[in-house]
Amino acid sequence: MVKSFRIVREEETALLVEKIRSASVVNLSDMLLSLTNNVLCRVAMGRKYWEGDASNEEGVLEKVAREFDEFIEAVVAEHIDRKRRECNNGRGSGEKEVNDFLDVLLELQSDDRAGFPIHRDTIKALTLDMFAAGTDTIFTVLEWTMAELLKHTEFMKKLQKEVRDVGRGKRYIAEDDLEKMHYLKAVIKESPRLHTPAIARDPSSWEDPEEFRPERFLNSSIDFKGKGFEFIPFGAGRRGCPGIVFAVNVIELALANIVYRFDFCLPDGARLEDLDTMSERTGTTIHKKNPLIVLAAEHL
């Protein structure tokens, strides 16, 4: 199923690149959040439902819950109505090549394959959970990773060299290219080690635990799967995150294309080495306190 949504990831990443190209000053935090919103919407519910800049406004809990319930209820009804029309008329040229997450849940409900009843509220809760949990975590990792790369220009240049060597002559990096990018994978492992909702800076497990050092993951067998408790950004065992593969694919593809196509600096002559990469604000996950505002020059 993760592989089947490759086209979604590649299309939305290409749109992100074009948004960065067209902006004079780039709020990279907002754009990365918009990317993850759009990918998760298309995968979970079949199409994008939110467009434009991300919003951080807080509402009253009951009001927000009611609005989300009404929204998801409408999406479920839309999917059921579409399926009913397809059954009555036969599948036409508008058939989707891949069912989204909500389609799968509705099919399980209709043919009782789960072995137990799946109620409508359960379907709505699972769909919302996938969207909300996936958006916040993927966006957070991308934002922290870009912040650390901007601050540590030596690591940014090393990553850009790898990505640009692999992608030479291409307009965009494709998912097939990612397996050749070993330094990219090390960078993405180091980011949630340093900026993770849980603790991953134990000096008995890591050398210089407070430093951003992607090289520590080169030639290392440590991965995201939770086999070693010194590094469990996705949890471990039965409680481990079921979306590891999907999340990593989105993060790798987005990061590779961003650093492939652009060189970055800070506005108003600010120095990259002075960028604050440690101040945090709380949320579902630990976010960067201040948004990442940059200038992006297209790499020719």
N, C-alpha and C positions, 0 to 999 in steps of 0.2 A: 504493500500500500504506500509506503514511503516513496519508493521509486516511481510509482504511478503519478505522483504529484510533482514530478521534476519540472514539467512545463510551467506550473504555477510559480515555483521558486524562481525559475529563470526569467519569466516574464516580469514578475514584480521587481526583481533585482535590476533588470534593464530599465524599468520605469524609474527606479530610485536613481540610477546613474544619470538619466536624462533630467530629473528634477535638480540634481546637484549642478549639472552643466548650466542650467538656465537661471540659477540663483547667483546674485552678486555677493551676498553674505549668507552663509549656509548655517541654519540651525540644525546641526547634524543629529542632535538628540530627537527633535521632532520628526525628522525624516526617517530615522531608524525605527522609531515607534510606529510611524505610518506604514513602513514596510512590513513589520511584523503583524500589525492589525490586518493589513490586506491579505497577506499570505494565510493567516489563520482563518479569516472570514471565508476565503475561497475554499480552503480545505475542509473546514467544519460545516459550512452552510451553503457552499456552492457558488457564491458570488460575494463581491464587496458590498458592504452596507454602510461603511463610513468612509468619507473622503475628506481631504483638507487637512489642516494642521491638527495635531493632537491637542487635547484639552486636559488641563490638570485641575479643573474646578471641582470642588467637593460639594456634594449635595447631602440632604438628609437621608439617612440610611433607608428608611422605609420608602421614601419616594424613589430612590435609585433602584431598590429591589423591585418595586412595582413596575417601573418603566422597563427594566430588564426582562421581567416576566412577560410583559405585554409584547415586547419586541420578539423574544424567543418563541412565544405562542404564535405570533404572526408568521414567523419563518417556518415553524413546523407545519402550520396550516397550508402555507404556500407549497411546501414539498409534497404533502399529502394530495393536494389538489392537482399538482403536476403529474404525480404517479397515476392518479385516477384517470386523467385525460389520456395518458399514454396507454393505459390498459384498454380504454374504450376505443381509441382511434388507431392503436398500433404505434410503435415507435417510428418517428419520422426522422427527417434530416436534422432536427434539432436535438437529437439524443446526445447526452453527455457521454464522453468516452469513459470517464471514471466516476463512480459514485462518490459523493462527499460523505463525511462522517455521519451526518444526520440521515442520509439515505440508508446507510448500513444499519443504523439503530432501528429505523422504521421497518426494514426488511426482517430484522431479528424479531421485532415485535409481531409482525404479521404472520410469520410461519412458525413461531414458537421454537426456533432453533436453540434459543438460550436455555431451554429446559425449565424456565420459571417465567412468570409474567413480568413484562416490562411496561411500567405505567408511563403515561404521557409526561407526568412531572419528572420522572426519572430521566426520560429522554431529554427534556429541556435542561435539567441540571447537568447532565453529562456534556451536552453541547456547550453550555456556558462555561463549564469547568475547563474544557479543552481550550476554548478561546481565551479565557481570562488567564489561566495558568501559563499557556504557551506564549502569549503576547508579552507579559511582564518579564518573564525569565529570559527569553531570546533577546528582547530589546536591551535589557540590563547588561548582558554579557557583551553585546556589540558596542554599547556606549562606553563601558569601562575599557574594553580592548582598544578602541580608537583613541581614547584619552591617554592610555599608557603608551601607545605607539607614537602619538604626537609628542609626548614629553621626552621619550627616549628615541631620538632621531636615528641612532645607530641601529636599533632594532627595526624601525620603519624602513630604512634603506635596505637592510638585509632581506626583509620580507618582500619589498617591492622588486628587488632584483630577481628573487625566486619566481614571483608571480609573472613578472614581465618576460622572463626567459621562457617560461612554459607557454605563456599566451601570445608570444611574439606573432604579430601580423593579424591577430584576431580583434574583432570589435569588442566582444565580451568573453569573459571566462565562462566556460560551460562546466557542468558537474563532472564530466568525464576527465577534466583537467585536474581536479582536486587531489586525486590520488598521488599525483607527482609532487605535491607541495608539502614536503615534510616540515619545513620551518613554519608554514601556516598552521599546521596542526599543533606544533609546539607552542606557538603564540596563543592559540585558542585554549589550550590546556592551562597555560600560566595565568590567564586572566581570571577565571573563576577560582583558581587557587588563592590568588591574592585578594580578589573581591568576590567573596562568596557569602551567601546568607548564613552559612555555618563556619566553623573554625577550621582553617587550613594553613595556619602559620605557626605550627608547633616547632620550636627550634630543635627538638629531639628528632624530628623527621625531615626537616628541610634546612639546608645551608642558606644563610642570609634570607630568612623567611619573609622579611618585610620588603625585599627588593623584587622588582619586576625583572625576571631573568628567564626568557623562553628557552634558553639553551639547556636548562635543567631537564627538559623533557625530550631532548634529542637523544637517540640511542637508549631510550628508556622504555620499559615494558608497561609503565604505569598508564592506565587509560581511565575512561569515565565510568567503567562498569561496576565499580564499587568493590573490587577484589581486595584492595588495600585501604584500610580505614584512614590513612593519612591524606587521602584525596577522594572525597565523595561528594562533589558538587551536585550530583543528581541522586544522592542517596544510595542505598545498597539493599540487596536482598529483596524480600517480598514487597517492601515499601519503596523500592527504587522507582524513579520516574519512568513511566512507560514510553515517554516521548524522546528518549535520548537520541536515537538515530535521526529522527525528524529535526530536532532542534539543532544538532551539530551540522546537518546538511544546510539548513538555512543560514546559520552563522558563517560557515566556511565560504559559501557561495557569495554572500553579501560582502564580507570582508575582503575576499579576493578581488572582487570587481571594483570596490571602492579604491583600494590602494593601487590597483592596476591602472585605472583611468585617471587618477588625480594625484597631484602634489598639494600639500596643505601648509598653510601658515595661519597665524592668529591675526585678527583685525587690530587696527590702531597700533601696529608696530610692536605688539606684545611679544615677549620671547617665549618660545615653546618650552624651554626648560623651567619657566616659572608657572607653567600650567598646574593648577591644583588637581591632583588625582587621588586625594585621600579624603577630602571632606564628603560626608555621606548624609543622606536623609532616609528616614525609614519609610517603609511601605510594605507591600506584599513581599518584595525583596529589597535589598539595600541598594538604593539608587545613588548616582552621583548627585551631589547637592546642587550644583549649578549646571545649566545646560551647556552643551559643547557647541560653541559658536566659532566657525572657522571660515577662512577664505580658501576656495578650491580652484586650482589652476589645472586645466586638462593637460595630461601628459601626451605629447605627440610622438 
